Amino acid sequence: MKIYTRTGDQGRTSLLGGARVPKDHLRIEAYGTVDELNSHLGLLRDLCTERHRALLYDVQHILFSIGSRLASGSEAEAERFKVPAVSDDQVAALEAAMDAMDKELPEMRNFILPGGHPTVSQAHICRTVCRRAERRCVALAAHEEVPAVLIRYLNRLSDLLFVLARSLGQELGVPEVPWKPRG
């Protein structure tokens, strides 16, 4: 099978069910940003300690489900193509992972500046791309059907990525740099 089809040369693409939409459609922006996040998470998984790799691997699989559901155009289409559902149990699993990491971290007293190590920085990049993916899904949900659990998952994932950045920093011996407003 060839990768190129030439069907998108005029600025339109197909959703999973075959409907054609412009490439700048909100739905394409939403699942494209989820795909971008998944790629950034792949790099983070490659960089991070063994302790966190299984979690990120699971998250990547769920993001493929989210992207596929968004690419389906409707929940009926997603079910027809047997796209795995995203559940509140998966949201709860993110919360449990976050709580476990957070117990090992010092209390936060300030905002912290991203950085200090490439792995920590990549976790923050993932966090910000996740926030953008969430915003794209919220924008789409204002016009079309988007399961609320997808937005909840992305919201919780961005929180988890923040805690993960802190956890990785601690494991790598990277001090947190507090943000101090300059007048």
C-alpha positions as CSV (number, residue, x, y, z in Angstrom):
1,M,0.0,0.0,0.0
2,K,1.4,3.4,-0.9
3,I,1.5,6.1,1.7
4,Y,0.6,8.9,-0.7
5,T,-2.9,8.9,-2.2
6,R,-3.0,12.4,-3.8
7,T,-6.6,12.7,-2.4
8,G,-5.5,15.6,-0.1
9,D,-3.8,17.7,-2.7
10,Q,-6.8,20.1,-2.9
11,G,-6.8,20.8,0.9
12,R,-9.4,18.2,1.9
13,T,-9.1,15.0,3.8
14,S,-11.3,12.1,4.8
15,L,-12.6,11.2,8.2
16,L,-12.7,7.6,9.3
17,G,-16.2,7.1,7.9
18,G,-15.3,8.6,4.5
19,A,-16.7,12.1,4.9
20,R,-14.5,14.7,3.3
21,V,-13.6,17.9,5.2
22,P,-11.2,20.8,4.8
23,K,-7.8,20.1,6.3
24,D,-8.2,23.1,8.6
25,H,-11.5,21.8,10.0
26,L,-11.8,21.9,13.8
27,R,-12.0,18.1,13.9
28,I,-8.7,17.8,12.0
29,E,-7.1,20.4,14.3
30,A,-8.3,18.4,17.3
31,Y,-7.1,15.0,16.3
32,G,-4.0,16.4,14.6
33,T,-3.0,18.0,17.9
34,V,-3.6,14.8,19.8
35,D,-1.3,13.1,17.2
36,E,1.3,15.8,17.8
37,L,1.0,15.1,21.5
38,N,1.4,11.4,21.0
39,S,4.6,12.0,19.0
40,H,6.0,14.3,21.8
41,L,5.1,11.6,24.3
42,G,7.1,9.0,22.3
43,L,10.2,11.2,22.7
44,L,9.5,11.7,26.4
45,R,9.1,7.9,26.8
46,D,12.4,7.4,25.1
47,L,14.1,10.0,27.3
48,C,12.6,9.1,30.7
49,T,13.5,6.6,33.3
50,E,12.2,3.1,33.2
51,R,9.9,3.8,36.1
52,H,7.6,5.9,33.9
53,R,7.8,4.2,30.5
54,A,4.9,1.8,31.0
55,L,2.6,4.7,32.1
56,L,3.5,6.7,29.0
57,Y,3.1,3.7,26.8
58,D,-0.5,3.2,28.1
59,V,-1.2,6.9,27.6
60,Q,0.0,6.7,24.0
61,H,-2.4,3.9,23.3
62,I,-5.3,5.8,24.8
63,L,-4.3,8.9,22.8
64,F,-4.6,6.8,19.6
65,S,-8.2,5.9,20.7
66,I,-8.9,9.6,21.4
67,G,-7.5,10.6,18.0
68,S,-9.4,7.8,16.2
69,R,-12.7,8.8,18.0
70,L,-12.1,12.4,16.9
71,A,-11.3,11.2,13.3
72,S,-14.5,9.2,13.2
73,G,-16.8,12.2,13.0
74,S,-19.4,10.7,15.4
75,E,-19.6,8.2,18.1
76,A,-21.7,5.9,15.9
77,E,-18.9,5.9,13.3
78,A,-16.4,5.2,16.1
79,E,-18.4,2.2,17.3
80,R,-18.9,1.0,13.7
81,F,-15.1,0.9,13.3
82,K,-14.6,-0.6,16.7
83,V,-12.5,2.2,18.0
84,P,-11.7,1.6,21.7
85,A,-13.7,3.7,24.1
86,V,-12.1,6.1,26.6
87,S,-13.5,5.6,30.1
88,D,-13.6,7.4,33.4
89,D,-11.6,4.5,34.8
90,Q,-8.7,5.6,32.5
91,V,-9.1,9.2,33.9
92,A,-9.1,7.8,37.4
93,A,-5.9,5.8,36.5
94,L,-4.2,9.1,35.6
95,E,-5.3,10.6,39.0
96,A,-3.9,7.5,40.8
97,A,-0.6,7.8,39.0
98,M,-0.4,11.5,39.7
99,D,-1.2,11.0,43.4
100,A,1.5,8.3,43.7
101,M,4.1,10.6,42.2
102,D,2.9,13.7,44.1
103,K,3.4,11.9,47.5
104,E,7.2,11.7,46.8
105,L,7.5,15.4,45.8
106,P,8.1,18.4,48.0
107,E,5.1,20.8,48.4
108,M,4.9,23.4,45.7
109,R,5.1,27.0,47.1
110,N,5.7,28.8,43.8
111,F,5.2,28.4,40.1
112,I,8.2,26.7,38.6
113,L,10.0,27.5,35.4
114,P,10.2,24.6,32.9
115,G,13.7,23.3,32.2
116,G,16.8,22.1,33.9
117,H,17.2,18.9,31.9
118,P,16.1,17.8,28.4
119,T,13.8,15.1,29.8
120,V,12.1,17.6,32.2
121,S,11.7,20.1,29.4
122,Q,10.2,17.5,27.1
123,A,7.6,16.7,29.8
124,H,6.7,20.3,29.9
125,I,6.4,20.5,26.1
126,C,4.1,17.5,26.3
127,R,2.0,19.3,29.0
128,T,1.6,22.4,26.9
129,V,0.7,20.4,23.7
130,C,-1.8,18.5,25.8
131,R,-3.4,21.7,26.9
132,R,-3.6,22.8,23.3
133,A,-5.2,19.5,22.3
134,E,-7.7,20.0,25.1
135,R,-8.5,23.5,23.8
136,R,-9.0,22.1,20.3
137,C,-11.4,19.5,21.6
138,V,-13.3,22.1,23.6
139,A,-13.6,24.3,20.4
140,L,-14.8,21.3,18.4
141,A,-17.3,20.4,21.2
142,A,-18.9,23.8,20.8
143,H,-20.0,22.8,17.3
144,E,-20.0,19.0,17.1
145,E,-20.3,15.9,19.2
146,V,-17.3,15.2,21.3
147,P,-17.6,12.8,24.2
148,A,-16.9,14.7,27.5
149,V,-14.6,12.0,28.7
150,L,-12.1,12.8,26.0
151,I,-11.8,16.3,27.3
152,R,-11.6,15.1,30.9
153,Y,-8.9,12.7,30.0
154,L,-6.8,15.4,28.2
155,N,-7.4,17.8,31.2
156,R,-6.1,15.2,33.7
157,L,-3.3,14.2,31.4
158,S,-1.9,17.7,31.3
159,D,-1.9,17.7,35.1
160,L,-0.2,14.4,35.2
161,L,2.5,15.7,32.8
162,F,3.2,18.6,35.1
163,V,3.6,16.2,38.1
164,L,5.7,13.9,35.9
165,A,8.0,16.7,35.0
166,R,8.5,17.4,38.7
167,S,9.0,13.7,39.4
168,L,11.6,13.3,36.6
169,G,13.4,16.4,37.8
170,Q,13.6,15.0,41.3
171,E,14.9,11.6,40.0
172,L,17.5,13.4,37.8
173,G,18.6,15.7,40.6
174,V,17.4,18.8,38.9
175,P,16.5,21.7,41.2
176,E,13.2,23.4,40.6
177,V,13.6,27.1,39.7
178,P,10.7,29.1,41.2
179,W,9.2,31.9,39.1
180,K,9.8,35.2,40.7
181,P,7.9,38.0,39.0
182,R,10.1,40.9,37.9
183,G,8.9,44.4,38.3
